[in-house]
Amino acid sequence: MKPAANAVAELIGSEAELVAASLALGAAESGGPLAKAEGDLARTASDIRLPDLTITSLRALIEAGEDPLGTAFSIMRSAEERRAQGATYTPAPIVRNMIEWAASKRTPCRVIDPGVGSARFLKSAGSVFSKAQLVGIDVDPLATLMARANLAVAGLGHRSRVILGDFRRFNDQVDGSTLYIGNPPYVRHHQIDQIWKEWLGIEAAKMNLAASKLAGLHVYFFLAAARAAKPKDMGAFITASEWLDVNYGALVRSLMLGPLGGKSITVIDPTAQPFPDAAATAAIATFEIGAQPKSVYFKRVDKLSALGDLGKGRRVHRDRLAAEGRWSHLTRTAEKPPEGYVELGELCRVHRGTVTGANGVWIAGEHSVGLPESVLFPTITKAREVFDAHRGLLSASTKLRCVIDIPPDLDQLDTADRKAVDRFLKVARAMGASSGYVARHRKAWWSVGLRSAAPIVSTYMARRPPGFAINKADARHINIAHGLYPRDHLSEKAKRALVDFLQTNISQKSGRTYAGGLTKFEPREMERVIVPSPDLLTGGVAL
């Protein structure tokens, strides 16, 4: 249970008081000697004396299974501040389910939470595994003081070790089995030091795996667990679900099929608030080191009460998983369309827009004045242009910007156009357009290669369901939109009815929601949306 925020705020009003409360509850006597930074933090609150009634109330809340210290921490530090260190605390129902899964497997002699926070996982594990050593690791000295206090009040301080440090540096071994459990910090790649990005590549290579420098911090923790663990160890991590699909998540997917011994993946929709202050889809991954199961269980829930046994769900053979580039769709039970309805993919191919590699260069502007109209293409470059299409109809291109798409063979241009293009290419090269990753992998660095105009266009990432529009403007689209290309001829009436249906019948649940609340629809996900058949679209049947 989570105590009411206003009640906790009445007990603890500042971070200094939170430190003082943690010390009064026994932080200094629990979890091993204080690290220097913890001691320094303790001294900043040495002159604060909280009322005995406050300490008694906090102790009673902790003994009742609540976490007033963690709640106070979440009040005092905004979600934005905590996000910098990935400090998102896990709701009690999820903690219990993950501990129950571990208890159903074996009794570990040690439990490690690599991002301990206020010790929600360790406190729960300590009550279930009565003899296990409890190890919590965190980079934030305030978090480790809270963890020490919670463990002390729970009577677990004598078998706890709280480390102020980085789990990636942890490699202590014990003879018995270890349970790795917790909520690894979610920090995006641009906030990760280069030295750690090198570490990720080196350590992955030792396992004959590839790693991307675009990986978030949670990926590092999966690798660190695989690196530190030994056969018969087990684990359960809850993270943002991005790794199921994004390219940088390939390392986690490979670890689950290899060194980690993945057992199950349970996806929790954001409506269940798996991360209370981050509207994101969560994934609980369970694993047993050394296991080589033929199948992995996949499940999806939209409320925490439906979590149930984490080891249950749809069985997916590991050979299929090895061949799949994305996994989140495997958590969805195949939906049998009603009579007369089909998957959108039966009617249309869905293609994402072209990646320019440098919108500042390839979207026309002052830097491109003088280019011939033959290389300028009105293009959808903002999702808002689709959302704002009147009644789902993009009727004119006059308000759209142009994308510069020069043919790979410059010799096909006439003399005047060639001179104008050559002048522009000098400017584009000076702007760095020729050296970017995308440009270097094109047949000709100057040729963006726009797709043909799609009859129907859609957005695919927003904090709302996607928008759709009939593309009467004959506009191209870059990678902020998808294009829907009918497999067979669709009449104007059918396209109109299809867009009207899609505008009102796709929910965010059909996509994947990331940290920050953005819901994304990959092309294959959009193709699985159920829509009326062409006969229903044009036959006057109520939709």
N, C-alpha and C positions, 0 to 999 in steps of 0.2 A: 504494500500500500504506500501511497505517496501522501505525506501530510499536506494540508492546505498551505499554499504558498504564503498567504497573509499571516497564518499562525506562526510559521517558521520565521517570517520577517519580524514578527514581534519579539522573538527570542534572540535572533542574531541580526544585527543591523549593518555590519561591515565585515570586510575580509579579516581585519585585525581581530574582531570579536569571534570570527569563525576559527581563527588560529587559536585564540584563547580557549574557546569551547573545546576544541580538539585536544588541547593539552590537559584541560581539566578532566576530560573523560578518559585520560590515561594514554594519550598518544606517545608520550616520552617513555613509557614503560612497556610498550607493546611493539612487536615486529622487529626487534633488534635495535642496535645503537642508531641514534639519529645521524644522518649524513650532515655535512657541514652546512649545506644550504637549508636543510630542515632546521638545524640549530639556529642559523641566522634569522630565519623566519620566526622561530619561536621567541627570540629575543625582542623582536619588534612588538610583540604582544605581551611582554613580561609584566608591564604595569597595568594591564587590564584585568579587573576582577569582576567577573560576571556574577550576578546574584545566585545564591544556592538553588533557588527555585527554578531558575533557568536551566542549570545543569541537571537538576532532578527531572525536569520536564523532557529535556533532550534524551536523557538516559532511558526514560520510560518509553519514548517513541522508538528508540533503537531496539529496545528489548521487545517491543511489540512487532518488530519486523519492518519498521519504516526506516527511511534514510533522511532525517532532517538536515544532516550536514551536507549531503549531496544536493538536496533541494535548495538549501541556502546558497551553495556555490553556484547553482544554475540561475538563481535570481540575481546574484551580484555581478556575475560575468555574463554579458549578453551572448546570444548565440553566435554573433560574429566574432567576438573575442575568443570564445571557446573553440570555434571552428578552426582557428589558426593552429591549435594543437590537437584538433580532432577530438575534443572532450565532449562527447555526446553520451549521456548516461542511459542505461538500458532499463526499460520498465520491468517491474518485478515478475509479471506473468511469463515474460520471455526468459528471464533468468531461471525461474523454476523449471520451465520446460527443458532448457538446455542441461541443467543439472540432472533432471530425471532421466534424460537420454543417457548421460554418462553412467548413472547409477545402474541402468539396465544392462550395461555392458560388463563392467568389472569395477572392483574397488581399487582406486589408485593409492599409492603410498605418498604421492605428492600432487598438488594442484597448483598450476601456474596461471595467473592472469597477467598477460603481458602489457595491459594498459589499465591498471587496477582502479583508477578513479577513486571512488569512496568505498571500494571493496564490496560492492553488491554481490558479485559472483563468489568471492572468497568466503564471505559471511554465510551465504547459502550453502556453499560446498562444505564448509566446516561443520554445519549442523547435520549434513547427510553422511559425510565421510569422517567418522569420529576419531580416526587415528592419522589421517593424512596431514602431512606438512603443507602449509599454505604459503605460497610465494606470490607476492604482488610487486609489479614493476611499473613505474611511471616516471615521466620526466618533469612533472610539476610537483614541487615540494609541498604546496598546499594540498594537493590530492593525496600525497603519501601520508601527510599528517592526519587527514580525514580518515584514510584507510586504517591507519594505526588505531585511531580512536574507536572506530566501529568494531574492529576486531577485539579491542580490549574490553569494550562493554559486553560483547557477545561471549566473553570468556575464552577467546581463541588466541589471545596474544602470546601464550607460551609456546604455541606450535606454529607461529607465523613469522615470516621474514618479509619485510617491506623494503624494497630497494628503490632508491632514487637514482634512476638511470634509464638506459635504452635497451629494450628487449633484444635488439639486433646484436648487442654485445654479450648477451647472456648465453652461456654454454655449460653451466654446472650440470653434472650427471649424478644420478642415483641408481641403485641396483634395481629397485622395483619400478612399476609403471607410473607414468606421469600423465595427468590430464591437463591439456592446454585449453583454456576456456576463457571467453571474454568478448569484448567489443573493441577490436583493434582500431586505433585512431584513424579517422578519415581526413587526410590532408592531401590536397591536390599537388601534382608534380612540380609546379612552378615554385612551391614553397619548400621543396626538398633540396638540400645542399648537393652540389655536384659530386662531392666525395662519396655520398651515400648512393647516388645513381651509379657510380662506378662500382661500388660494393654490390649492388643488385646484379649487375651484369656479370661480375666475377663469380659470385656465389651461385648464380643460376648456371653458369657455364660448367661449374664443377659437377653439376647434375646432368650435364649435356642438354640443358634447356636454354632457350633464348629469353631475354628480358628487354622490355621497352623502357626507355628513360621517361616516357610519358605516364608511367604507372603511379597511382596514388599510394600513400603510405600503407594502406591496409594490405596491398600486395606484398610489400616488404615483410609484413608480419607473418603471412602465410609461408613465405620462403624461410624466414628465420625459424619458424616452428619445425618445418621439414628438416632444416639444417641441424637443429638441436635435438630432435626427437630420435628415438630408437624403436625397434620393433616392439609391439605390445603397448606402446604409448597411444593415446587417443586424444581427440580434440573436438571442440565445437566453437566456431567463431561466427558472430553475427556482424555483418558489414553491409554497406550499400551494395546493391545487387549489380552494379555496373559491370563488374568483372565477368559476369555471365556472357556478355555480348561484345564489349569493346575490345579493340585489338590488344591493348595493353593487358587485358585480363587473360590473354592466352597463357601466360605463365601460371596463373592460379588454376586454370582448367587443366593444364598439363600436370601440375602438382597433384591435383585431385585424382587424376587417372594414373599417376605414378607414385612418387615417394610418399605422399600423404595418405594414400589409400582411401579415397573418398567413398563415403557410405550413403549420404543423403544430402539433398538441397531443398530447403523449404523457403519459398518466397512469400514475403508478407507485404501486402498492398499498403500504400501510404495511408489509406483510409483508416487502418488499424493503429496508426501512429506508432510504428515500431521505434522511431526516433522522435520523441515528442516535439523537439524544436527544429526538426528538419523534415520537410514533406518529401520523403524519399522512399522508394521501394527498398526493402531490406531482404537479405538472404542469409539464412542460417545454414552453414556448411558443417557437416559432421564427418569425421575421418578417423581411421584406425591405422596407425603406421604398420606397414608390412602386409596389410590386407590387399588382396587382389580380387575384389568382388566382380562377378561377371556383369552385374548391373548396378546402377545407382538409382536411388529412389528420388523422385521429383514430386513436389507438392506445392500448391499455392493456396493461401488463405487470405481472407479480407477482414478478419477480426481475430484478436488474440485468443479468444475463447475457443477458436477452431484449430489451434496449433496441434493439439493431440500429440500422438507419438511421432517424433521427428524421424523415425526410421520407417515410416509408412509413406505410401503414395504410388505414383506411376513408376513402374520399373522401366528403365531405359538401358539397353545393352551398351557396354563400354565401347564396343566397336563402332556403334552409331555415334556415341559421344566424341570419339576420336575423329570422326569424319565431319562433325558439325562445327561450323565456325561460330555459331551463337547458340546459347543454351536456354535463354529465358522462355522461349516459346514452348519448350518441353514441359514447363510447369502448368501449361494450360490443357485442360481436358478437351479433346477434339469435340467441337460443337456440331451436332447434327442439324443441318438447316431445316427449317419448316418446309412443308410442301410448297414448291414453286420458288424457293429461295436458293441462292448459290453463294459461294465465296466470291468476293470482288475479283480475285485473281482469275476466275473463270471468264470474266468479262473484259478485264483490263490488265495489262502489264503495268506495274508501278516501278518507275525509275527515279532515283534521286537526281537532283540537278548537278550540273557540271561544277567541279571545283576549279576555280580560276588560279588559285595559288597566291594571288596578290590582288585583292579587290581594288586596292588603291591605285593600281596600275591599269587593270583591265576594265574597270568601270569608267566610262568616258567622263572627262571633265576638262578643266582648263589646260591640263598637260597634254591633251589629245586634240586640241583645236586644229582643224585642217585636214583631218582624216576623211577619206571618201565615205559616202554613205554605204558603199558596198561592204564595208567591214564593221558597220555599226548596227547592232541588233537590239531593238527594244526588248528588255528583259526584266523579269520579276527578280528583284534583288533584295526585297524586304518582305517578311511574312505579312506585315500590315497591308501590303498591296492586295493580298488575297483576302484577308479578313474584311477589308473595306470594300470589296467588290459588291456593287449594288445588287441585292437579291441573288447573290451567287453568280453574277455575270460580269466578267472582265471584258468590257465592250470596246475600250480604246487604249492605245498605247501612248497617247500624248503625255501622260503624267509619269510614264516609266523612264528610268534611266537606260542608257544603252551600254551593252558590253561589247568590247572590241574583240572581234574574232577574225584574225587574219589567216588566209589559207596557208598551209604548210609550204606550198610551191609558190614563191613570190613571183616567179616568171609569168604566171597567169594574169598578173595585174598589168594594166596598160601603163604607158610611160609616166603620165601625170600622177596616177594613183600610186605607182611604185615609188616615186620620189617622196610623196607625202608619207607613205608607210615607212620608208627608210629614215626620214626625219624623226618620226615617232619612235622607231625602234632604238634610236640613239638615246632618246629620253628614257624609254622604258629600261634599257640596259643600265643607265646611270641610276635609275631608281631601284636597281637590284633585281629586276624581274627575271633576268636570265639565270640567276644563281640559286633561286629557290628550289626546294625539293620537287614540287610539282612540275615546274618548268623543265628541270633537268631530266625528268622522266617522260617528257612528251616527245613525239616524233620531231617536232620543231618547237623550240621553247616559246615562240611568239604565237603559236596557234592554240587557242583555248579549247576549241573543239566542242562548241555548244551542240546540245542535242536539238533535233527538230522540235518545233513547237508542239506541245502536248494539247490535245483537245480539252482535257480537264486538268487543272492544277490544284495542288493542295499544300497546306502547311504541314509540318511534321514535328515541330518542337515548340511548345508553348506551355503556359500554365492554364491551359484550357483545352478542350477537344480540338482537333484540327479543323481548319476551314477549307472549303472547296469552292471552286469557281469554274464555269465554262469559259474557255480561253478564246473568245471571239476576237481578241486583239492580236492573235497569232504571236504572242510573246514567248520568248525563250525563258528558261529558268536556270538559275544557278543553285548551289546546294543549300539554299534556305527553303527550298520547296521540292515537292515530288511532282512528277508528271504521270498522269494516267493515260495510257495509250490503248484504246479498244482493240481487242484481238480480232473481232469481226465488226462490221459496220454497225454503228448505233445511230439511230435517227436522232434528230434534234430533240424530238419529244422524249426519247428514251434518255438522252444525256441530261436533259432538264430534270426529269423525274429522278434520275440517279443522284444528281447533285443535291436536289431537295431532300432526298432520303438520307444521304450521307451527312448533310448539315445538321440533322436532328437526331440521328440514331447511332452515332459513335460516341462512346464515353471514354474518359481518360483511362479506365481500367483496361482497355484494349491495348494500350501502349506500356512503356516502361517509364517510371518516374524516378528522376535523379535527385540528388541532394540539391536543395534550393527550390524544389517543387516543379521543375520542368518535366513535362511528359513528352516522350519521344516515340515516334512510330517509324520503325524501320520498314523498308519497302515490303518485305515478306510478311511483316505483321499486318500491314494495311491490306495486303492481298487476302488475308484470312478473315477479314470482316464480312459478315453475312449481309447480303443485299438481295432485293427482289430480282427475279429473272427478267430478261427483256420482255417476255410476254406480260408479266405483271406490271412492268414499268410503263408499258404502252397500252395495256388492255382496259384501263379504266377501273381496275380493281383497287379498292381502298388499301393504302399502304400503311 
